[in-house]
């Protein structure tokens, strides 16, 4: 009866599949990028400490649901290992209303959004989006050396908006302030 060995083989195959599935599940849970992102956020330096300790700072605006943030988490962890003694790493979750003033100040309109700050806390450049580790490393090296960052948008001073005292020439919103024609 050659068919009597099939139930035994199916049982072994099912048990093997279950064990492999469990191993994969727990392997991904312990090395998951989302967990790594959350762990990095918990271990990051507070913004107040970073901006007052005299070291340059890399501030990352992120969200746990952001796939690009999750994808960059392993390379940022390696950069923190390489530069963490000379550069502050700060993570601010855009979903936390506490950081709304910073989100507005740095005009965060996409994540991940990185702000590079000198040792006095002044922003010197920004970068937005998923960036390769080599580009981030080049930016950090330039930041530490006090040189312009090769792969980031420079920031300069801006003038505050002031309310003008001249009234609008027209009450029609489609006129864009042009005088009305009779």
Secondary structure as UniProt FT lines:
FT   HELIX           2..5
FT   HELIX           6..31
FT   HELIX           33..43
FT   HELIX           47..50
FT   TURN            51..52
FT   STRAND          56..62
FT   TURN            64..65
FT   HELIX           67..83
FT   TURN            84..86
FT   STRAND          87..93
FT   TURN            94..95
FT   HELIX           97..99
FT   HELIX           100..105
FT   TURN            106..107
FT   STRAND          113..117
FT   TURN            119..120
FT   STRAND          123..128
FT   HELIX           133..145
FT   TURN            150..151
FT   STRAND          153..154
FT   HELIX           173..175
FT   TURN            176..177
//
